[in-house]
Amino acid sequence: PRINHEREIYPYCIVWTPLPMISWFLPFVGMTLPQIAMISSVNNIFLPRWSGHTGIADSRGVIHDFAGPYHIGVGNLAFSKPTKYLQLDPSKCFAANWDDGLKEGCDCYRKRMHNICCDNCHSHVAKCLNVMAYSKFLAF
């Protein structure tokens, strides 16, 4: 499928939206520097380098996000529609295919407590990419 903003369909994408107040006043919360550097270098394009809510979409474009303790949201982002997205190349998955890596990452995070500063939606996306060994990186 193609990207469809109205229906929130983003195949093979990492999606992002700002978190009201947090993104504005605490821009350092969220992604770690290694996560930012690795994801940005994968495709040499800009990703948001500030706090916000992230998710990852499967091959059909359905968004999955770590939306709270022991909960993976499916179908849309928890806080609002995506405002930025990065479409990745599924042929760069070396350990697991895209959907299997996403499923394993989601299964792992369904068993985790959410921590806004350390183990959050960004960590969930990183786990999925690590399982895939996306672009041969193992430490997003």
DSSP file with accessible surface (Angstrom, degrees, kcal/mol):
  #  RESIDUE AA STRUCTURE BP1 BP2  ACC     N-H-->O    O-->H-N    N-H-->O    O-->H-N    TCO  KAPPA ALPHA  PHI   PSI    X-CA   Y-CA   Z-CA
    1    1 A P              0   0  112      0, 0.0     2,-0.2     0, 0.0     3,-0.0   0.000 360.0 360.0 360.0 160.3    0.0    0.0    0.0
    2    2 A R        -     0   0  222      1,-0.1     2,-0.1     8,-0.1     7,-0.1  -0.592 360.0 -85.9 -94.1 159.5    0.9    3.6   -0.4
    3    3 A I        -     0   0   42     -2,-0.2     2,-0.4     7,-0.1     7,-0.2  -0.439  45.5-174.6 -63.4 132.0    1.3    6.2    2.3
    4    4 A N  B  >> -A    9   0A  54      5,-2.7     5,-2.5    -2,-0.1     4,-0.7  -0.901  12.4-171.0-135.4 103.2   -2.1    7.7    3.0
    5    5 A H  T >45S+     0   0   99     -2,-0.4     3,-0.6     1,-0.2    -1,-0.1   0.880  85.5  54.4 -64.0 -40.0   -2.1   10.6    5.5
    6    6 A E  T 345S+     0   0  166      1,-0.2    -1,-0.2     2,-0.1    -2,-0.0   0.895 117.2  35.7 -62.8 -41.1   -5.9   10.8    5.8
    7    7 A R  T 345S-     0   0  176      2,-0.1    -1,-0.2    -3,-0.1    -2,-0.2   0.426 110.1-121.0 -92.2   0.2   -6.3    7.1    6.7
    8    8 A E  T <<5 +     0   0   28     -4,-0.7     2,-0.6    -3,-0.6    55,-0.4   0.926  56.8 155.1  57.5  50.9   -3.0    7.1    8.8
    9    9 A I  B   < +A    4   0A  24     -5,-2.5    -5,-2.7    53,-0.1    -1,-0.2  -0.944  10.1 164.0-110.1 118.9   -1.5    4.3    6.6
   10   10 A Y    >   -     0   0    5     51,-2.1     3,-1.4    -2,-0.6    51,-0.3  -0.659  22.3-155.3-137.5  76.1    2.4    4.4    6.7
   11   11 A P  T 3  S-     0   0    2      0, 0.0    48,-0.2     0, 0.0    47,-0.1  -0.300  77.9  -4.8 -60.6 134.6    3.9    1.2    5.3
   12   12 A Y  T 3  S+     0   0   67     46,-1.4    76,-3.3    45,-0.2     2,-0.3   0.805 106.5 136.5  56.0  36.4    7.4    0.5    6.6
   13   13 A C  E <   -B   87   0B   0     -3,-1.4    44,-2.9    45,-0.3     2,-0.5  -0.846  56.4-141.8-117.3 151.0    7.6    3.8    8.4
   14   14 A I  E     -BC  86  56B  10     72,-2.4    72,-2.4    -2,-0.3     2,-0.3  -0.920  33.7-160.4 -96.5 130.7    8.6    5.2   11.7
   15   15 A V  E     -BC  85  55B   1     40,-2.4    40,-2.0    -2,-0.5     2,-0.3  -0.851   9.8-170.6-117.8 155.0    6.0    7.9   12.6
   16   16 A W  E     +BC  84  54B  13     68,-2.4    67,-3.0    -2,-0.3    68,-1.8  -0.993  10.6 175.8-144.9 146.4    6.2   10.8   15.1
   17   17 A T  E     - C   0  53B   0     36,-2.0    36,-3.4    -2,-0.3     2,-0.1  -0.984  36.2-104.5-145.6 148.3    4.0   13.4   16.6
   18   18 A P        -     0   0   40      0, 0.0    34,-0.2     0, 0.0    33,-0.0  -0.385  25.4-130.3 -70.2 153.1    4.7   16.0   19.3
   19   19 A L     >> -     0   0   16     32,-0.3     4,-2.8    -2,-0.1     5,-0.5  -0.930  34.0-112.0 -99.2 118.2    3.6   15.6   22.8
   20   20 A P  T  45S-     0   0   83      0, 0.0     2,-2.5     0, 0.0    32,-0.0  -0.208  93.0  -4.2 -52.8 139.9    1.8   18.8   23.9
   21   21 A M  T  >5S+     0   0  110      1,-0.2     4,-2.8     4,-0.0     5,-0.4  -0.312 129.0  65.6  71.9 -53.3    3.7   20.6   26.6
   22   22 A I  H  >5S+     0   0   53     -2,-2.5     4,-2.7     1,-0.2     7,-0.2   0.949 102.6  46.0 -63.9 -48.5    6.5   18.0   26.9
   23   23 A S  H  <5S+     0   0   12     -4,-2.8    -1,-0.2     1,-0.2    28,-0.2   0.837 118.1  45.3 -62.6 -30.4    7.8   18.5   23.4
   24   24 A W  H  4<S+     0   0  162     -5,-0.5    -2,-0.2     2,-0.1    -1,-0.2   0.895 127.0  23.0 -80.2 -42.7    7.7   22.3   23.9
   25   25 A F  H  < S+     0   0  142     -4,-2.8    -3,-0.2     1,-0.2    -2,-0.2   0.670 130.0  36.0-104.1 -19.2    9.2   22.6   27.4
   26   26 A L    ><  +     0   0   79     -4,-2.7     3,-1.8    -5,-0.4    -1,-0.2  -0.520  62.3 161.8-130.4  65.2   11.3   19.4   27.8
   27   27 A P  T 3   +     0   0   63      0, 0.0    24,-0.9     0, 0.0    -1,-0.1   0.656  68.4  66.0 -67.1 -10.8   12.7   18.7   24.3
   28   28 A F  T 3  S+     0   0  159     22,-0.2     2,-0.3    -3,-0.1    -5,-0.1   0.606  76.7 102.7 -86.3  -9.4   15.4   16.4   25.7
   29   29 A V  S <  S+     0   0   17     -3,-1.8     2,-0.5    -7,-0.2    23,-0.2  -0.535  75.5  21.7 -76.1 133.5   13.0   13.7   26.9
   30   30 A G  S    S+     0   0   11     87,-0.4    21,-0.1    -2,-0.3    90,-0.1  -0.930  96.5  55.6 125.3-113.3   12.7   10.6   24.7
   31   31 A M        -     0   0   31     -2,-0.5     2,-0.2    19,-0.2    20,-0.0  -0.279  68.5-132.1 -67.8 142.3   15.3    9.5   22.2
   32   32 A T     >  -     0   0   69      1,-0.1     4,-2.3    86,-0.1     5,-0.2  -0.497  27.6-108.5 -83.5 160.0   18.9    8.8   23.2
   33   33 A L  H  > S+     0   0  140      1,-0.2     4,-2.9     2,-0.2     5,-0.2   0.908 118.7  52.9 -59.1 -42.9   21.7   10.3   21.2
   34   34 A P  H  > S+     0   0   73      0, 0.0     4,-2.6     0, 0.0     5,-0.3   0.918 109.1  50.5 -60.8 -38.2   22.7    6.9   19.8
   35   35 A Q  H  > S+     0   0   16      2,-0.2     4,-2.4     1,-0.2     5,-0.3   0.948 113.1  45.6 -62.7 -44.8   19.1    6.3   18.6
   36   36 A I  H  X S+     0   0   15     -4,-2.3     4,-2.5     1,-0.2     5,-0.3   0.948 114.8  47.3 -62.5 -48.3   19.0    9.7   16.9
   37   37 A A  H  X S+     0   0   58     -4,-2.9     4,-2.0    -5,-0.2    -2,-0.2   0.923 114.9  44.8 -62.3 -45.5   22.4    9.2   15.3
   38   38 A M  H  X S+     0   0   48     -4,-2.6     4,-1.4    -5,-0.2    -1,-0.2   0.947 116.0  44.4 -68.0 -47.1   21.8    5.7   14.0
   39   39 A I  H  X S+     0   0    9     -4,-2.4     4,-0.9    -5,-0.3     3,-0.4   0.936 114.9  49.4 -64.9 -41.8   18.3    6.4   12.6
   40   40 A S  H  X>S+     0   0   11     -4,-2.5     5,-0.9    -5,-0.3     4,-0.9   0.888 111.9  48.7 -64.1 -36.5   19.4    9.7   11.0
   41   41 A S  H  <5S+     0   0   58     -4,-2.0    -1,-0.2    -5,-0.3    -2,-0.2   0.741  95.3  74.2 -78.2 -19.2   22.4    8.1    9.4
   42   42 A V  H  <5S+     0   0   15     -4,-1.4    -1,-0.2    -3,-0.4    -2,-0.2   0.930 121.6   7.9 -59.7 -45.0   20.4    5.1    8.0
   43   43 A N  H  <5S-     0   0   46     -4,-0.9    -1,-0.2    -3,-0.3    -2,-0.2   0.321  97.4-121.7-120.1   7.4   18.8    7.3    5.3
   44   44 A N  T  <5S+     0   0  141     -4,-0.9     2,-0.3     1,-0.2    -3,-0.2   0.862  73.0 119.6  52.5  38.5   20.7   10.5    5.7
   45   45 A I      < -     0   0   89     -5,-0.9     2,-0.3    -6,-0.3    -2,-0.2  -0.943  69.6 -93.2-131.0 159.3   17.6   12.5    6.3
   46   46 A F        -     0   0  112     -2,-0.3     3,-0.0    -3,-0.1    -5,-0.0  -0.476  36.1-176.9 -75.4 130.8   16.4   14.5    9.2
   47   47 A L        -     0   0   14     -2,-0.3    -7,-0.0   -11,-0.1    39,-0.0  -0.886  47.0 -80.2-114.1 156.9   14.3   12.9   12.0
   48   48 A P        -     0   0    7      0, 0.0     4,-0.0     0, 0.0    36,-0.0  -0.327  38.1-164.8 -57.4 130.0   12.9   14.9   14.8
   49   49 A R        +     0   0  134      2,-0.1     2,-0.3    -3,-0.0   -13,-0.0  -0.002  64.0  72.8-105.6  24.9   15.7   15.3   17.4
   50   50 A W  S    S-     0   0   86      1,-0.1   -19,-0.2   -22,-0.0   -22,-0.2  -0.809  93.7 -70.1-130.3 176.2   13.3   16.4   20.2
   51   51 A S        +     0   0    1    -24,-0.9     2,-0.3    -2,-0.3   -32,-0.3  -0.193  67.3 116.6 -69.4 158.1   10.8   14.6   22.4
   52   52 A G        -     0   0    2    -23,-0.2     2,-0.5   -34,-0.2    70,-0.2  -0.956  64.2 -67.6 167.0-174.0    7.5   13.4   21.0
   53   53 A H  E     -C   17   0B   3    -36,-3.4   -36,-2.0    -2,-0.3     2,-0.3  -0.887  46.7-168.8-107.4 131.4    5.6   10.2   20.5
   54   54 A T  E     +C   16   0B   7     -2,-0.5    12,-0.4   -38,-0.2     2,-0.3  -0.828  10.2 172.1-118.6 157.5    6.8    7.6   18.0
   55   55 A G  E     -C   15   0B   0    -40,-2.0   -40,-2.4    -2,-0.3     2,-0.4  -0.905  22.4-132.2-148.2 174.8    5.4    4.5   16.5
   56   56 A I  E     -CD  14  64B   0      8,-2.5     8,-2.3    -2,-0.3     2,-0.3  -0.998  17.1-142.5-137.3 137.5    6.3    2.0   13.8
   57   57 A A  E     - D   0  63B   0    -44,-2.9     6,-0.2    -2,-0.4   -45,-0.2  -0.772  12.6-129.2-105.4 148.1    4.1    0.7   11.0
   58   58 A D    >   -     0   0   10      4,-2.1     3,-1.7    -2,-0.3   -46,-1.4  -0.073  44.8 -80.7 -80.4-173.0    3.9   -2.8    9.6
   59   59 A S  T 3  S+     0   0   25      1,-0.3    -1,-0.1   -48,-0.2    -2,-0.0   0.753 132.1  53.4 -65.7 -22.9    4.1   -3.7    5.9
   60   60 A R  T 3  S-     0   0  154      2,-0.1    -1,-0.3   -50,-0.1   -58,-0.0   0.524 120.8-108.6 -86.7  -8.2    0.3   -2.9    5.5
   61   61 A G    <   +     0   0    0     -3,-1.7   -51,-2.1   -51,-0.3     2,-0.4   0.498  67.7 148.6  95.3   5.2    0.9    0.6    7.0
   62   62 A V        -     0   0   28    -53,-0.2    -4,-2.1     1,-0.1    -1,-0.3  -0.616  44.5-129.4 -79.0 125.6   -0.8   -0.1   10.4
   63   63 A I  E     -D   57   0B   0     -2,-0.4    12,-3.0   -55,-0.4     2,-0.4  -0.534  21.5-169.2 -79.0 138.3    0.8    1.9   13.2
   64   64 A H  E     +DE  56  74B  21     -8,-2.3    -8,-2.5    -2,-0.2     2,-0.3  -0.996  12.3 174.2-124.4 131.0    1.9    0.2   16.4
   65   65 A D  E     - E   0  73B   1      8,-2.1     8,-3.1    -2,-0.4     2,-1.3  -0.994  40.5-121.2-141.9 146.3    3.0    2.3   19.4
   66   66 A F  E     + E   0  72B   0    -12,-0.4     6,-0.2    -2,-0.3    55,-0.2  -0.722  42.8 170.5 -81.4  96.1    4.0    1.7   23.0
   67   67 A A  E     -     0   0B  29      4,-1.3    -1,-0.2    -2,-1.3     5,-0.1   0.493  53.5 -32.0 -96.9  -4.7    1.2    3.9   24.4
   68   68 A G  E >  S- E   0  71B  12      3,-0.9     3,-2.0    44,-0.1    -1,-0.2  -0.956  97.3 -24.9 168.5 178.4    1.4    3.1   28.1
   69   69 A P  T 3  S-     0   0   69      0, 0.0    44,-0.2     0, 0.0    41,-0.1  -0.248 126.7 -12.8 -53.2 124.4    2.2    0.4   30.6
   70   70 A Y  T 3  S+     0   0  133     42,-2.9     2,-0.4    39,-0.3    40,-0.1   0.720 112.3 116.3  59.5  27.5    1.8   -3.0   29.1
   71   71 A H  E <   -E   68   0B 102     -3,-2.0    -4,-1.3    41,-0.3    -3,-0.9  -0.974  44.3-171.5-136.6 125.3   -0.1   -1.6   26.1
   72   72 A I  E     -E   66   0B  10     -2,-0.4     2,-0.2    -6,-0.2    -6,-0.2  -0.958  22.4-144.5-108.6 116.3    0.7   -1.5   22.4
   73   73 A G  E     -E   65   0B   9     -8,-3.1    -8,-2.1    -2,-0.6     2,-0.4  -0.583  14.2-159.3 -77.3 143.3   -1.7    0.7   20.4
   74   74 A V  E     +E   64   0B  82     -2,-0.2   -10,-0.2   -10,-0.2     3,-0.0  -0.992  64.1  22.2-129.8 126.7   -2.6   -0.6   17.0
   75   75 A G  S    S+     0   0   33    -12,-3.0     2,-0.3    -2,-0.4   -12,-0.2  -0.031 119.0  12.8 115.3 -30.4   -4.0    1.5   14.2
   76   76 A N  S    S-     0   0   83    -13,-0.3     2,-0.2   -14,-0.1   -11,-0.2  -0.977  86.4 -80.0-163.4 169.2   -3.0    5.1   15.1
   77   77 A L        -     0   0    7     -2,-0.3   -22,-0.1     3,-0.3    -3,-0.1  -0.525  39.0-123.5 -77.1 150.1   -0.7    7.0   17.4
   78   78 A A  S    S+     0   0   52      1,-0.2    -1,-0.1    -2,-0.2     3,-0.1   0.809 102.7  32.6 -63.4 -33.6   -1.9    7.5   21.0
   79   79 A F  S    S-     0   0  116      1,-0.3     2,-0.3   -62,-0.0    -1,-0.2   0.776 124.4 -40.7-104.1 -31.2   -1.8   11.3   21.1
   80   80 A S  S    S-     0   0   55    -63,-0.0    -1,-0.3   -61,-0.0    -3,-0.3  -0.969  76.7 -53.0-176.2-179.4   -2.6   12.5   17.5
   81   81 A K  S    S-     0   0  107     -2,-0.3    -5,-0.0     1,-0.1   -76,-0.0  -0.331  70.5 -87.2 -67.0 151.9   -2.0   11.9   13.9
   82   82 A P        -     0   0   15      0, 0.0   -65,-0.2     0, 0.0    -1,-0.1  -0.316  36.9-174.9 -59.5 138.4    1.6   11.6   12.7
   83   83 A T  S    S+     0   0   84    -67,-3.0     2,-0.3     1,-0.3   -66,-0.2   0.582  73.4  24.9-107.2 -19.1    3.2   14.9   11.8
   84   84 A K  E     +B   16   0B  82    -68,-1.8   -68,-2.4     2,-0.0     2,-0.3  -0.984  67.0 179.6-140.2 151.2    6.5   13.4   10.6
   85   85 A Y  E     -B   15   0B  99     -2,-0.3     2,-0.4   -70,-0.2   -70,-0.2  -0.986  17.4-154.0-148.7 157.3    7.4   10.0    9.1
   86   86 A L  E     -B   14   0B   3    -72,-2.4   -72,-2.4    -2,-0.3     2,-0.5  -0.971  15.3-148.9-133.2 114.3   10.4    8.2    7.8
   87   87 A Q  E     -B   13   0B  93     -2,-0.4   -74,-0.3   -74,-0.2     2,-0.2  -0.758  18.7-160.1 -87.1 127.0    9.8    5.4    5.3
   88   88 A L        -     0   0    9    -76,-3.3     3,-0.0    -2,-0.5   -45,-0.0  -0.579  22.1-107.6-103.1 167.4   12.5    2.7    5.6
   89   89 A D    >   -     0   0   66     -2,-0.2     3,-2.2     1,-0.1    46,-0.2  -0.840  18.6-156.6 -99.0 111.7   13.5    0.0    3.2
   90   90 A P  G >  S+     0   0   45      0, 0.0     3,-1.5     0, 0.0     8,-0.2   0.734  89.0  71.6 -63.9 -17.7   12.4   -3.5    4.3
   91   91 A S  G 3  S+     0   0   87      1,-0.3    -2,-0.0     6,-0.1     6,-0.0   0.633  86.2  68.6 -72.0  -9.0   15.2   -5.1    2.2
   92   92 A K  G <  S+     0   0   64     -3,-2.2    43,-2.9    43,-0.0     2,-0.6   0.291  71.2 109.2 -91.9  10.1   17.6   -3.8    4.8
   93   93 A C    <   +     0   0   22     -3,-1.5    40,-0.2    41,-0.2    41,-0.2  -0.792  40.5 172.5 -85.2 122.2   16.3   -6.2    7.5
   94   94 A F        +     0   0  116     38,-1.5    39,-0.2    -2,-0.6    -1,-0.1   0.682  69.3  33.1-107.8 -22.3   19.0   -8.7    8.1
   95   95 A A  S    S+     0   0   74     37,-2.6     2,-0.3     1,-0.4    37,-0.2   0.784 127.7   4.9-105.5 -35.4   17.9  -10.8   11.1
   96   96 A A  S    S-     0   0   24     36,-0.7    -1,-0.4     2,-0.0     0, 0.0  -0.978  82.2 -99.9-144.7 152.6   14.1  -10.9   10.8
   97   97 A N     >  -     0   0   90     -2,-0.3     4,-2.7    -3,-0.1     5,-0.3  -0.274  46.3 -97.8 -71.5 167.5   11.7   -9.6    8.2
   98   98 A W  H  > S+     0   0    6      1,-0.2     4,-2.4     2,-0.2     5,-0.2   0.924 120.5  42.0 -53.5 -54.1    9.9   -6.3    8.9
   99   99 A D  H  > S+     0   0   57      1,-0.2     4,-2.5     2,-0.2    -1,-0.2   0.886 115.1  49.9 -67.6 -36.5    6.6   -7.7   10.2
  100  100 A D  H  > S+     0   0   92      2,-0.2     4,-2.5     1,-0.2    -1,-0.2   0.910 112.1  48.4 -67.3 -40.5    8.3  -10.5   12.3
  101  101 A G  H  X S+     0   0    0     -4,-2.7     4,-2.3     2,-0.2    -2,-0.2   0.912 112.4  48.8 -64.6 -40.5   10.7   -7.9   13.9
  102  102 A L  H  X S+     0   0    5     -4,-2.4     4,-2.7    -5,-0.3     5,-0.2   0.940 111.3  49.9 -64.8 -43.3    7.8   -5.6   14.6
  103  103 A K  H  X S+     0   0  120     -4,-2.5     4,-2.9     1,-0.2    -2,-0.2   0.930 111.3  48.3 -62.8 -43.9    5.7   -8.4   16.1
  104  104 A E  H  X S+     0   0  108     -4,-2.5     4,-2.1     2,-0.2    -1,-0.2   0.919 112.4  48.6 -64.5 -42.3    8.6   -9.5   18.4
  105  105 A G  H  X S+     0   0    0     -4,-2.3     4,-2.2     2,-0.2    -1,-0.2   0.917 113.5  47.1 -62.5 -41.6    9.3   -6.0   19.5
  106  106 A C  H  X S+     0   0    2     -4,-2.7     4,-1.7     2,-0.2    -2,-0.2   0.916 109.8  52.9 -67.0 -41.8    5.6   -5.4   20.3
  107  107 A D  H  < S+     0   0   54     -4,-2.9     4,-0.3    -5,-0.2    -1,-0.2   0.901 110.4  48.9 -60.0 -40.2    5.3   -8.7   22.1
  108  108 A C  H >< S+     0   0   36     -4,-2.1     3,-1.3     1,-0.2    -1,-0.2   0.939 112.2  47.0 -63.7 -46.3    8.3   -7.7   24.3
  109  109 A Y  H >< S+     0   0   11     -4,-2.2     3,-1.4     1,-0.3   -39,-0.3   0.690  96.3  71.3 -77.9 -14.4    6.8   -4.2   25.1
  110  110 A R  T 3< S+     0   0  102     -4,-1.7    -1,-0.3     1,-0.3    -2,-0.2   0.679 101.2  49.5 -68.2 -14.6    3.4   -5.6   26.0
  111  111 A K  T <  S+     0   0  165     -3,-1.3     2,-0.3    -4,-0.3    -1,-0.3   0.216  99.1  92.2-105.5  10.8    5.1   -7.0   29.1
  112  112 A R  S <  S-     0   0   87     -3,-1.4   -42,-2.9   -44,-0.1     2,-0.3  -0.855  71.5-124.5-116.9 148.8    6.8   -3.7   30.1
  113  113 A M        -     0   0  109     -2,-0.3     2,-0.4   -44,-0.2    -2,-0.1  -0.590  36.2-118.4 -79.0 140.8    6.0   -0.8   32.3
  114  114 A H        -     0   0   49     -2,-0.3     2,-0.4     4,-0.0     6,-0.2  -0.682  28.7-174.9 -84.0 135.1    6.2    2.5   30.5
  115  115 A N  B  >  -F  119   0C  78      4,-2.7     4,-0.7    -2,-0.4     3,-0.4  -0.959  18.5-149.0-130.9 113.6    8.8    5.1   31.7
  116  116 A I  T  4 S+     0   0   79     -2,-0.4     4,-0.1     1,-0.2    -1,-0.1   0.792  94.5  37.8 -55.8 -30.8    8.6    8.4   30.0
  117  117 A C  T  4 S+     0   0   76    -88,-0.1   -87,-0.4     2,-0.1    -1,-0.2   0.778 132.5  10.0 -93.6 -28.5   12.3    9.1   30.3
  118  118 A C  T  4 S+     0   0   92     -3,-0.4     2,-0.6     1,-0.2    -2,-0.1   0.770 125.8  33.2-124.2 -46.4   14.0    5.7   29.8
  119  119 A D  B  < S+F  115   0C  35     -4,-0.7    -4,-2.7     4,-0.1    -1,-0.2  -0.821  87.8 119.4-123.7  90.4   11.8    2.9   28.5
  120  120 A N  S  > S-     0   0    5     -2,-0.6     4,-2.0    -6,-0.2     3,-0.2  -0.466  78.6 -55.5-137.4-161.0    9.2    4.5   26.2
  121  121 A C  H  > S+     0   0    6      1,-0.2     4,-2.1     2,-0.2     5,-0.2   0.843 130.1  54.1 -61.4 -33.3    7.8    4.6   22.7
  122  122 A H  H  > S+     0   0    8      1,-0.2     4,-2.4     2,-0.2    -1,-0.2   0.906 107.6  50.4 -67.5 -39.8   11.3    5.4   21.3
  123  123 A S  H  > S+     0   0   18      2,-0.2     4,-2.6     1,-0.2    -2,-0.2   0.871 107.9  54.2 -64.3 -37.7   12.7    2.3   23.0
  124  124 A H  H  X S+     0   0    0     -4,-2.0     4,-2.2     2,-0.2    -2,-0.2   0.940 109.6  45.9 -62.0 -48.1    9.9    0.2   21.5
  125  125 A V  H  X S+     0   0    5     -4,-2.1     4,-2.3     1,-0.2    -2,-0.2   0.934 112.9  51.3 -61.3 -43.4   10.7    1.4   18.0
  126  126 A A  H  X S+     0   0    5     -4,-2.4     4,-2.7     1,-0.2    14,-0.3   0.907 107.4  53.1 -60.7 -42.0   14.4    0.8   18.6
  127  127 A K  H  X S+     0   0   68     -4,-2.6     4,-2.5     2,-0.2    -1,-0.2   0.932 108.5  49.9 -59.7 -45.2   13.7   -2.8   19.9
  128  128 A C  H  X S+     0   0    0     -4,-2.2     4,-1.9     1,-0.2    -1,-0.2   0.939 112.9  46.2 -58.9 -46.8   11.8   -3.5   16.7
  129  129 A L  H  X>S+     0   0    1     -4,-2.3     5,-2.3     1,-0.2     4,-0.9   0.874 111.3  52.7 -65.8 -35.9   14.7   -2.3   14.5
  130  130 A N  H ><5S+     0   0   44     -4,-2.7     3,-0.6     2,-0.2    -1,-0.2   0.912 107.3  51.0 -64.8 -43.5   17.2   -4.2   16.6
  131  131 A V  H 3<5S+     0   0   20     -4,-2.5    -2,-0.2     1,-0.2    -1,-0.2   0.907 113.3  45.8 -60.9 -39.1   15.3   -7.4   16.2
  132  132 A M  H 3<5S-     0   0    0     -4,-1.9   -37,-2.6    -5,-0.2   -38,-1.5   0.682 102.9-135.4 -72.5 -18.4   15.3   -6.8   12.4
  133  133 A A  T X<5 -     0   0    7     -4,-0.9     3,-2.4    -3,-0.6   -39,-0.4   0.923  31.0-153.9  54.0  48.0   19.0   -5.9   12.5
  134  134 A Y  G > <S-     0   0    1     -5,-2.3     3,-2.3     1,-0.3   -41,-0.2  -0.283  70.1  -7.2 -59.5 127.8   17.9   -3.0   10.3
  135  135 A S  G 3  S-     0   0   37    -43,-2.9    -1,-0.3     1,-0.3   -42,-0.1   0.771 126.2 -69.2  54.7  28.7   20.8   -1.9    8.1
  136  136 A K  G <  S+     0   0  151     -3,-2.4     2,-0.4   -44,-0.6    -1,-0.3   0.569 100.6 136.4  66.9  13.2   23.0   -4.3   10.1
  137  137 A F    <   +     0   0   61     -3,-2.3    -1,-0.3     1,-0.1     3,-0.2  -0.725  29.3 178.2 -86.2 141.2   22.7   -2.1   13.3
  138  138 A L        +     0   0  125     -2,-0.4    -1,-0.1    -5,-0.1    -8,-0.1   0.312  70.0  56.2-121.0   2.2   22.0   -4.0   16.5
  139  139 A A              0   0   62   -105,-0.1    -1,-0.1   -10,-0.1  -101,-0.1  -0.388 360.0 360.0-137.3  58.8   22.0   -1.1   19.0
  140  140 A F              0   0   12    -14,-0.3   -14,-0.1    -3,-0.2  -105,-0.1   0.619 360.0 360.0 -68.0 360.0   19.4    1.5   18.0
